[in-house]
Amino acid sequence: MRRRFRSNKIEMELFPFLSVLACTIGTLILLIIVISTESIESSSEVTVIGQTEEGQNISKTPRYIECREDGIIIHPSEEFVPRNQLSSSNSPLLRLIRQVENNRDSEYVIVILRPTGLETFYEVRDLIEARNIDIGYEPIDEGLTLRFEE
């Protein structure tokens, strides 16, 4: 009978290394999930800053209007105007538009658009553009709170 040939080479097992590598990858994935979940939950506040498309602050002062389904909110005073009173003669919106129109060289309007406030936005935009006032708009999610910076 013939003897079986044995090699004197040292065999290397990669199983322990692969186990450590798999655990490390799993831990990193867990960290990514936790950090991204934390950042998504904590971003419930939006800061609105008036800037040009190039990212520069402009020389005009912004006046803020938030469009919702039931009406608008004029910020920072948080004065609510129902949708059915937007174009009435004594409406706070028309007063604001007249103020901005008189100061059109130094002021403009930023409209903050909620997903449910699209129809209200169309009405507000038509009122503002009819007076040839500079306007900007920023769509934001429904659940976000607003904070304004000068």
GROMACS elastic network, one bead per residue, 0.5 to 0.9 nm:
[ bonds ]
;  ai    aj funct       b0    kb
    2     5     6  0.89825   500
    6     9     6  0.88124   500
    7    10     6  0.83135   500
   13    16     6  0.73302   500
   13    17     6  0.82673   500
   14    17     6  0.52954   500
   14    18     6  0.61306   500
   14    19     6  0.86218   500
   15    18     6  0.51308   500
   15    19     6  0.61397   500
   15    20     6  0.87393   500
   16    19     6  0.50757   500
   16    20     6  0.63422   500
   16    21     6  0.86550   500
   17    20     6  0.52316   500
   17    21     6  0.61863   500
   17    22     6  0.86493   500
   18    22     6  0.60210   500
   18    23     6  0.85433   500
   19    22     6  0.51439   500
   19    23     6  0.62348   500
   19    24     6  0.86340   500
   20    23     6  0.51528   500
   20    24     6  0.61774   500
   20    25     6  0.86907   500
   21    24     6  0.50925   500
   21    25     6  0.62106   500
   21    26     6  0.85820   500
   22    25     6  0.51814   500
   22    26     6  0.61294   500
   22    27     6  0.86217   500
   23    26     6  0.50546   500
   23    27     6  0.61423   500
   23    28     6  0.86539   500
   24    27     6  0.51223   500
   24    28     6  0.62344   500
   24    29     6  0.86680   500
   25    28     6  0.51184   500
   25    29     6  0.61940   500
   25    30     6  0.86266   500
   26    29     6  0.51487   500
   26    30     6  0.62237   500
   26    31     6  0.87100   500
   27    30     6  0.50769   500
   27    31     6  0.62625   500
   27    32     6  0.87328   500
   28    31     6  0.50536   500
   28    32     6  0.62320   500
   28    33     6  0.86832   500
   29    32     6  0.51083   500
   29    33     6  0.62504   500
   29    34     6  0.86903   500
   30    33     6  0.51780   500
   30    34     6  0.62235   500
   30    35     6  0.86456   500
   31    34     6  0.51694   500
   31    35     6  0.60746   500
   31    36     6  0.84847   500
   32    35     6  0.52766   500
   32    36     6  0.60239   500
   32    37     6  0.84233   500
   33    36     6  0.53095   500
   33    37     6  0.60002   500
   33    38     6  0.84886   500
   34    37     6  0.52187   500
   34    38     6  0.60965   500
   34    39     6  0.86704   500
   35    38     6  0.51142   500
   35    39     6  0.62146   500
   35    40     6  0.86669   500
   36    39     6  0.51474   500
   36    40     6  0.61577   500
   36    41     6  0.86440   500
   37    40     6  0.51855   500
   37    41     6  0.62142   500
   37    42     6  0.86440   500
   38    41     6  0.52780   500
   38    42     6  0.61726   500
   38    43     6  0.87499   500
   39    42     6  0.52282   500
   39    43     6  0.62576   500
   40    43     6  0.55370   500
   40    44     6  0.80502   500
   41    44     6  0.68379   500
   42    45     6  0.79472   500
   43    46     6  0.74871   500
   43   144     6  0.79307   500
   44   143     6  0.69486   500
   44   145     6  0.61657   500
   44   146     6  0.88128   500
   45   143     6  0.87493   500
   45   144     6  0.52910   500
   45   146     6  0.58081   500
   45   147     6  0.70051   500
   46   140     6  0.84630   500
   46   144     6  0.64431   500
   46   145     6  0.60512   500
   46   146     6  0.50428   500
   46   147     6  0.59904   500
   46   148     6  0.83846   500
   47   145     6  0.86239   500
   47   146     6  0.60272   500
   47   148     6  0.56043   500
   47   149     6  0.69200   500
   48   112     6  0.88861   500
   48   138     6  0.86627   500
   48   146     6  0.71020   500
   48   147     6  0.63140   500
   48   148     6  0.51543   500
   48   149     6  0.64341   500
   48   150     6  0.89184   500
   49    57     6  0.81211   500
   49    62     6  0.85674   500
   49   148     6  0.67074   500
   49   149     6  0.57639   500
   49   150     6  0.69075   500
   50    56     6  0.86390   500
   50    57     6  0.62538   500
   50    58     6  0.70629   500
   50    60     6  0.87678   500
   50    61     6  0.79855   500
   50    62     6  0.62776   500
   50   110     6  0.76606   500
   50   136     6  0.86909   500
   50   149     6  0.84318   500
   50   150     6  0.79443   500
   51    54     6  0.77056   500
   51    55     6  0.54524   500
   51    56     6  0.52809   500
   51    58     6  0.57667   500
   52    55     6  0.52364   500
   52    56     6  0.53871   500
   52    57     6  0.62993   500
   52    58     6  0.63216   500
   53    56     6  0.74776   500
   54    57     6  0.89994   500
   57    60     6  0.86048   500
   58    61     6  0.77902   500
   59   106     6  0.71103   500
   59   107     6  0.85889   500
   60   104     6  0.85579   500
   60   105     6  0.71251   500
   60   108     6  0.65101   500
   61   106     6  0.60207   500
   61   108     6  0.63566   500
   61   109     6  0.85099   500
   61   150     6  0.79875   500
   62   106     6  0.87398   500
   62   107     6  0.57337   500
   62   108     6  0.51002   500
   62   109     6  0.55100   500
   62   110     6  0.62388   500
   62   150     6  0.82255   500
   63    74     6  0.82078   500
   63    75     6  0.73615   500
   63    76     6  0.85336   500
   63    96     6  0.84386   500
   63   100     6  0.80366   500
   63   107     6  0.70385   500
   63   108     6  0.60779   500
   63   110     6  0.60032   500
   63   111     6  0.84317   500
   64    73     6  0.84648   500
   64    74     6  0.61165   500
   64    75     6  0.52189   500
   64    76     6  0.72695   500
   64   108     6  0.87912   500
   64   109     6  0.59178   500
   64   111     6  0.59462   500
   64   112     6  0.72138   500
   64   148     6  0.88027   500
   65    72     6  0.65569   500
   65    73     6  0.57616   500
   65    75     6  0.59876   500
   65    76     6  0.88749   500
   65    93     6  0.86530   500
   65   109     6  0.73081   500
   65   110     6  0.63230   500
   65   112     6  0.60233   500
   65   113     6  0.86063   500
   65   124     6  0.89845   500
   66    71     6  0.85152   500
   66    72     6  0.53684   500
   66    73     6  0.50287   500
   66    74     6  0.64109   500
   66    75     6  0.73969   500
   66   110     6  0.84792   500
   66   111     6  0.57306   500
   66   113     6  0.61147   500
   66   114     6  0.74990   500
   66   117     6  0.86129   500
   66   121     6  0.86627   500
   67    70     6  0.83526   500
   67    71     6  0.62926   500
   67    73     6  0.67660   500
   67   111     6  0.69186   500
   67   112     6  0.60383   500
   67   113     6  0.51646   500
   67   114     6  0.60975   500
   67   115     6  0.89719   500
   67   116     6  0.83447   500
   67   117     6  0.51053   500
   67   118     6  0.74350   500
   67   119     6  0.87756   500
   67   120     6  0.60032   500
   67   121     6  0.57143   500
   67   124     6  0.81907   500
   68    71     6  0.53477   500
   68    72     6  0.57146   500
   68    73     6  0.79110   500
   68    83     6  0.87501   500
   68   112     6  0.88524   500
   68   113     6  0.70734   500
   68   114     6  0.56969   500
   68   115     6  0.77807   500
   68   116     6  0.59392   500
   68   118     6  0.75916   500
   68   119     6  0.87467   500
   68   120     6  0.66865   500
   68   121     6  0.79868   500
   69    72     6  0.80876   500
   69    83     6  0.78409   500
   69   114     6  0.79970   500
   69   115     6  0.83741   500
   69   116     6  0.50264   500
   69   118     6  0.73653   500
   69   119     6  0.74051   500
   69   120     6  0.64346   500
   70    81     6  0.86419   500
   70    82     6  0.60223   500
   70    83     6  0.56252   500
   70    84     6  0.85871   500
   70   116     6  0.87621   500
   70   117     6  0.75874   500
   70   120     6  0.78791   500
   71    80     6  0.71178   500
   71    81     6  0.56179   500
   71    84     6  0.76786   500
   71    85     6  0.84336   500
   71    86     6  0.77312   500
   71   117     6  0.77595   500
   71   120     6  0.65281   500
   72    79     6  0.82035   500
   72    80     6  0.57809   500
   72    81     6  0.53075   500
   72    82     6  0.65256   500
   72    83     6  0.69039   500
   72    86     6  0.82067   500
   72    93     6  0.84123   500
   72   117     6  0.85099   500
   72   120     6  0.75728   500
   72   121     6  0.87067   500
   72   124     6  0.87766   500
   73    76     6  0.87631   500
   73    77     6  0.84340   500
   73    78     6  0.55338   500
   73    79     6  0.53892   500
   73    81     6  0.62904   500
   73    82     6  0.87700   500
   74    77     6  0.62953   500
   74    78     6  0.52403   500
   74    79     6  0.51307   500
   74    80     6  0.64875   500
   74    81     6  0.79134   500
   74    92     6  0.82925   500
   74    93     6  0.75702   500
   74    96     6  0.86002   500
   75    79     6  0.69653   500
   75   148     6  0.84132   500
   76    79     6  0.81553   500
   76   147     6  0.88434   500
   76   148     6  0.74326   500
   79    92     6  0.80347   500
   80    92     6  0.86209   500
   81    84     6  0.83702   500
   81    85     6  0.65643   500
   81    86     6  0.65885   500
   81    91     6  0.74380   500
   81    92     6  0.70026   500
   81    93     6  0.72874   500
   82    85     6  0.55005   500
   82    86     6  0.66848   500
   83    86     6  0.54556   500
   83    87     6  0.86714   500
   83   120     6  0.67677   500
   83   123     6  0.89599   500
   84    87     6  0.77471   500
   84    88     6  0.82690   500
   85    88     6  0.52850   500
   85    89     6  0.87293   500
   85    90     6  0.87299   500
   85    91     6  0.63584   500
   85    93     6  0.88981   500
   86    89     6  0.87201   500
   86    91     6  0.60673   500
   86    92     6  0.80138   500
   86    93     6  0.63210   500
   86    94     6  0.74495   500
   86   120     6  0.89208   500
   86   123     6  0.80744   500
   86   124     6  0.76740   500
   87    90     6  0.83574   500
   87    91     6  0.65349   500
   87    93     6  0.77055   500
   87    94     6  0.68073   500
   87   123     6  0.86602   500
   87   124     6  0.87438   500
   87   127     6  0.78623   500
   88    91     6  0.52941   500
   88    93     6  0.89531   500
   88    94     6  0.77642   500
   89    92     6  0.88935   500
   89    94     6  0.70061   500
   89    95     6  0.85758   500
   90    93     6  0.84837   500
   90    94     6  0.70925   500
   90    95     6  0.72404   500
   91    94     6  0.53188   500
   91    95     6  0.64257   500
   91    96     6  0.87448   500
   92    96     6  0.61526   500
   92    97     6  0.85773   500
   93    96     6  0.50804   500
   93    97     6  0.61553   500
   93    98     6  0.86272   500
   93   124     6  0.85369   500
   94    98     6  0.60637   500
   94    99     6  0.85387   500
   94   127     6  0.82579   500
   94   128     6  0.89664   500
   95    98     6  0.51244   500
   95    99     6  0.62432   500
   95   100     6  0.87058   500
   96    99     6  0.50573   500
   96   100     6  0.62101   500
   96   101     6  0.84662   500
   97   100     6  0.51438   500
   97   101     6  0.59571   500
   97   102     6  0.85955   500
   97   109     6  0.84747   500
   97   127     6  0.81776   500
   97   128     6  0.66769   500
   97   131     6  0.80931   500
   97   133     6  0.82910   500
   98   102     6  0.61633   500
   98   103     6  0.86357   500
   98   131     6  0.86152   500
   99   102     6  0.52326   500
   99   103     6  0.63615   500
   99   104     6  0.84003   500
   99   107     6  0.88664   500
  100   104     6  0.54668   500
  100   105     6  0.87655   500
  100   106     6  0.82816   500
  100   107     6  0.57631   500
  100   108     6  0.63586   500
  100   109     6  0.76960   500
  100   133     6  0.74071   500
  101   105     6  0.86178   500
  101   107     6  0.81892   500
  101   108     6  0.84611   500
  101   128     6  0.89392   500
  101   131     6  0.68948   500
  101   132     6  0.79445   500
  101   133     6  0.62916   500
  102   105     6  0.83877   500
  102   107     6  0.89905   500
  103   106     6  0.55475   500
  103   107     6  0.57967   500
  103   108     6  0.84205   500
  104   107     6  0.52355   500
  104   108     6  0.64966   500
  104   132     6  0.88097   500
  104   133     6  0.64310   500
  104   134     6  0.76005   500
  105   108     6  0.81979   500
  107   133     6  0.87149   500
  107   134     6  0.81074   500
  108   133     6  0.65316   500
  108   134     6  0.51583   500
  108   135     6  0.59823   500
  108   136     6  0.80129   500
  109   128     6  0.82464   500
  109   133     6  0.76020   500
  109   134     6  0.64401   500
  109   136     6  0.62707   500
  109   137     6  0.82301   500
  110   134     6  0.86955   500
  110   135     6  0.57665   500
  110   137     6  0.52164   500
  110   138     6  0.73789   500
  111   121     6  0.77004   500
  111   124     6  0.84827   500
  111   125     6  0.83085   500
  111   135     6  0.73942   500
  111   136     6  0.61425   500
  111   138     6  0.63301   500
  111   139     6  0.84058   500
  112   121     6  0.86603   500
  112   136     6  0.86341   500
  112   137     6  0.56455   500
  112   139     6  0.58992   500
  112   140     6  0.70081   500
  113   116     6  0.82155   500
  113   117     6  0.61965   500
  113   118     6  0.69233   500
  113   120     6  0.89600   500
  113   121     6  0.68148   500
  113   137     6  0.68512   500
  113   138     6  0.58898   500
  113   140     6  0.60707   500
  113   141     6  0.84307   500
  114   117     6  0.51682   500
  114   118     6  0.71784   500
  114   121     6  0.89284   500
  114   138     6  0.87684   500
  114   139     6  0.60521   500
  114   140     6  0.55676   500
  114   141     6  0.60361   500
  114   142     6  0.56275   500
  115   118     6  0.64110   500
  115   139     6  0.73999   500
  115   140     6  0.72537   500
  115   141     6  0.65117   500
  115   142     6  0.63153   500
  116   119     6  0.79777   500
  116   120     6  0.86679   500
  116   142     6  0.77669   500
  117   120     6  0.52105   500
  117   121     6  0.60378   500
  117   122     6  0.88016   500
  118   122     6  0.63957   500
  118   123     6  0.89193   500
  119   122     6  0.51877   500
  119   123     6  0.66174   500
  119   124     6  0.88471   500
  120   123     6  0.52303   500
  120   124     6  0.62555   500
  120   125     6  0.85434   500
  121   124     6  0.50738   500
  121   125     6  0.58691   500
  121   126     6  0.84467   500
  122   125     6  0.51466   500
  122   126     6  0.61510   500
  122   127     6  0.87130   500
  123   126     6  0.52580   500
  123   127     6  0.63837   500
  123   128     6  0.88085   500
  124   127     6  0.51652   500
  124   128     6  0.62401   500
  124   129     6  0.85904   500
  125   128     6  0.51476   500
  125   129     6  0.59331   500
  125   130     6  0.83555   500
  125   135     6  0.79714   500
  126   129     6  0.52654   500
  126   130     6  0.59661   500
  126   131     6  0.88631   500
  127   130     6  0.53744   500
  127   131     6  0.69895   500
  128   131     6  0.55371   500
  128   132     6  0.67921   500
  128   133     6  0.59300   500
  128   134     6  0.80595   500
  128   135     6  0.74383   500
  129   133     6  0.58222   500
  129   134     6  0.76150   500
  129   135     6  0.76332   500
  130   133     6  0.77984   500
  132   135     6  0.89643   500
  140   143     6  0.87063   500
  140   144     6  0.73382   500
  141   144     6  0.59219   500
  142   145     6  0.86123   500
